[in-house]
Amino acid sequence: MKRVLIAEDEAAIREFEVINLERSGYEVVETDTGEKALEMFDCYNGDFDLAVLDIMLPGIDGIKVCKELRRKSSTIGIILLTAKTQEIDKISGLMFGADDYITKPFSPSELVARVDALYRRVALNMMRLENKFKEEIKFGEFVLNLRNRALKKRGKIIELTQVEFQIMEYFFSNPGTVLSRSQIFHQVWGKSRTGEEKIVDVNIRRLRMKIEDDPSLPKHIITVWGMGYKWEN
Ligand code: CA
């Protein structure tokens, strides 16, 4: 579950955030003061992916909440909400551990796009952190060894390039989940580039040649038309 903590004292804006984020698949915990936000964070044992904090709050402000949350968690994604006149807050907020900010007023699509983008970053970091402590990932007849970066199928080693290994690691960390070409591209290459979809397709084709029994009828790397690819066992 993607869980987000909201601190916003204006009920109408808070409701707007809650409705739009819930509609986009987030579990939302809403609070109207900074104190309560910190309380809720502890109540859930810090189990939040993201926090959306208004800067102007009664009592402790959003910047202080941000600093405190960052002190408690290095992985949580934090977005600050700022009114246009708060330029200085904006800058100092970013220095105190926020990942992004949104200027009020904002549209539902802007809110959701920013939150989604940050969530993807947070989830990716978490995945990398988790994989760091794992020796290998097993799926059916496949074993991906994360230490020596090797893939085995039915005990036989399949030689992978660096890029192919990273794509497999991404698939194995998100089994059954549709991954878009641009998600795969960002995961493996890190930056945007033109022609990114083609580069992904080329590598997927090569991977299929290596791992599928019949590359023309793939059973593991499945094409989801109009969306991307997913790993199936
Ligand atoms: Ca406010």
Residues whose N, C-alpha, C, O or C-beta is under 5 A from the ligand:
A	BS01	CA	D9 E10 D54 M56 L57
